[in-house]
Amino acid sequence: MASDVDAYAGTEGAVARRDLAVRAAVEQGLVGPAEGDRPLVCLLDVAGIRSAAAALTEAFATALPPGTPVLHAFAVKAAPLVPVLALLADAGLGCEVASPGELALARAAGLPAERIVLDSPAKTTAELREALDLGIAVNADNHQELRRLDGLLAAGRGAGVGRGSPIGVRVNPQIGAGAIEALSTATATSKFGIGLRDPGARERLLEAFAERPWLTRLHTHSGSQGVPLDLIAQGVREVHALAEEINAAALRRTGRRQIDTLDIGGGLPVDFGSDSKVPTYTDYVGALRDAVPALFDGSYGLVTEFGRSLLAKHGLVVARVEYTKTTGGRPVALTHAGVQLATRTVYAPAAWPVRILPYDAKGAPRTGEPVAQDVAGPACFAGDLLATARRLPLLEPGDLIAVPDTGAYFFTAHYGYNSLPRPAVYGFTVTTDSEVHFALVRPAQTPTDLITESGGPFRDALL
């Protein structure tokens, strides 16, 4: 049976796959009518995820000399689902983890130590010890963490003793914020890394590397949603310049370069306003080549840490319209998709708007005269709205809404307001003859699961 990659390539193919998947989800009972118990399902486009991973890999491979070491480590926080991590690993990617839980997920997905990078601003001694014992790459966040690593390495754990974890330092180029302040990691007061423009910071970093020959990496993450490419590239340029300065000092001191790898993070923005997949990874590489051409001369290995840009465009929330009403002269559609999935959209709608795609009860795209209406979620507070005064064909009970571009940070980062359960997640593939096949990625959370999570087994603990 042929793959959907052959029949449904490109943006138009992705839209066609999406429509087929919604109809098939209804026909196969993944989401259903009002008398059923499946008012909500989340879908992942397997072919789309593979194509994103291939585009990332190709963009860097064509720009670098053959043989340049490159690790594309997926940011697990964007989609902490073991089958997704395994799919990306099969496509050649690694994992960037920022907690013991994310490390456990990466290992459960079968990722080897050499394809995992540990980042976090608050690593415990136990976390560091585990990473060093396993041989996982570590990016230290600050000077106190470096001293903690000094103690672990002196005790014979990890780099230079055991399996040899590559160890680096995260720096903040302090280049300024993008359009979303809360996501901007390279501001003057960002909590991440060591600020390069603080008085004396650069000199202290040079000393730290001179005192620790086992420090062989520099890390920065200047990108995120709302940050333009030229600003991201400026941050990478600052870190490359610092690496050159550290290596020049090491050459004078020891006759050898010290830093061999630059971890340039991720943060490629996503267009949530259309089906467009711009900027592309080729655009990103082009911006880097313009800003710091020496990054691509092969003198440094590279690590990237993309998340949202790999998964967002390939996820879809499908929810039933349970009721409709008119209040204050405006129609309102009450659905089962809200703050538990689109948390950022509900609390910061201006920064995180989503599209609403209307379908009828059979999963066919809905047509009709657009009417301004609100699309609300199921949570018990007034602000649980996916869209306000959105012009759509007038929705009716039993219709479906689909929220695209939700593959990262939406249904994979559940918010348990009102004890709303985690929805089921399925991956789907489409064959050349338009058959849709679903694979369960995560089952829906049951009432029993919720009771256990909420201390049910310890009911009498406080009596």
C-alpha positions, 0 to 999 in steps of 0.5 A, a space after each residue: 500500500 503506497 504512502 501518503 507522501 507520494 499522493 499528498 505532498 506539499 501544503 495542498 496535500 497536507 490540507 487534503 490529508 487533514 480533511 480526510 482524517 476528520 471524516 475518517 475520525 467520525 466514520 471510525 468512531 474516534 469522535 462522534 455524535 451527541 449520544 456518544 462518549 467521544 466528543 474530543 480527539 487529537 490527531 497527528 499527521 505522521 507524514 507531516 512530521 516526517 517531512 518536517 524532520 527531513 526538511 530540517 536535516 536537509 537544510 543543514 546538510 546542504 549548507 555544511 561541509 560533508 562530515 560535519 557533526 550535527 545533532 538535531 535534538 527535538 525539544 521534548 517539552 513541545 510534544 512529550 509523547 513517547 511514540 512521537 519521540 520514537 518517530 522523530 528518532 526513526 527520522 534521525 533526530 535526538 532529544 533535548 530534555 529539561 527535566 528528569 521526566 523528559 529524560 525518562 521519556 526520551 530513554 523510553 523512546 529508545 534514544 541513546 545517550 549520545 543523542 540526548 542533551 540536558 538543558 534546565 536552569 535548575 538541575 539537581 545534583 541527582 539529575 547531573 549525576 545521572 546525566 554524567 553516568 549515562 554519558 548525556 551531553 549537559 549544558 550548564 546554566 550558571 557558575 554555581 552549576 559549574 562548581 557543582 559539576 567540578 565536585 561530581 567530576 572530581 569524585 570520578 563521575 562522568 566527563 573525563 572519567 567514565 563515559 565522557 559526557 560533553 559539557 557546555 555552558 549556556 550563555 545569554 547574548 542579551 540581544 532583546 525581546 521578540 513580540 512575546 515577552 514571556 517567550 523571549 529568552 535573550 533579554 537583558 534579564 532572562 533567567 536562562 544562562 550567563 548574560 554576556 553583556 553584564 559587567 565582567 561576565 565575558 572575562 569570568 567566562 574566559 576564566 571558567 573555560 581556562 580552568 576547566 578543559 572538559 568544557 567543550 561546548 557553548 549553548 544559546 537559545 535566542 529564538 522562539 515564537 515572535 522572534 524574527 530570524 535576524 534577531 535569532 541569527 544575531 544571538 548565534 553570531 554573538 555565541 560564535 564570536 565568544 567561541 572563537 575568543 575562547 579557542 584563541 585563548 586555548 590555542 595560546 595556552 595549550 596549542 589546541 582549540 577547546 570548544 568543538 561544538 556549538 548548540 544554537 538552540 531552536 525557536 523557529 517561529 510558526 505561522 498560526 494564521 494560515 497553512 503556510 509553513 514559513 519561515 522554513 528551515 532553509 530560510 533559517 539557515 540562510 539568515 544564519 549564513 548571512 549573519 555568521 558565515 563561519 558557522 558553516 565552515 565545518 570548524 564546529 559541530 552543531 546541535 539544534 533544539 527545535 520543537 514547535 516548528 517540527 510539530 505544530 503544523 501537524 497536529 489537529 484538535 477535533 471537538 464536537 459542538 455540544 450546544 449553541 446559544 445567542 447571548 447579547 446578540 452574538 451566537 456562541 458555540 459550546 465545544 469540548 476544546 478549550 483551556 485544557 488544550 489551548 491554555 496559552 490561547 485562552 489566557 493570552 489570545 492576542 499572542 496565541 490566536 488559533 484558526 477554527 475550521 468548521 465541519 458538519 457532523 459527518 466530518 465534511 467541511 462546513 459551508 454557508 454565510 459567515 456569521 460572527 460567533 464565539 467558540 467556547 470551551 467546556 471549562 467553568 470560567 468566562 474566559 474559556 474561549 478559543 475565538 471571539 466574534 469569529 466569522 464562520 458558517 453558523 455552527 449547530 449542535 453536532 457539528 465539529 470544529 477543528 483547531 489546526 497547528 496544535 501539534 506542539 504545546 497544545 494537547 500534549 501539554 494538558 492543563 487540568 482545569 475542572 479535572 477535564 481529562 486528557 484526550 486521546 491522541 492518534 497518529 494518522 497516515 493516508 494511503 494513495 487510495 485515500 484510506 486513513 489509518 489511525 494508531 493510538 498514541 495516548 489513550 484518553 484519561 479515564 475517571 479512574 485515572 483522574 481519581 488516582 492522580 487526585 489522591 483517591 487511594 489516600 482518601 482518608 489521609 487527612 482524617 
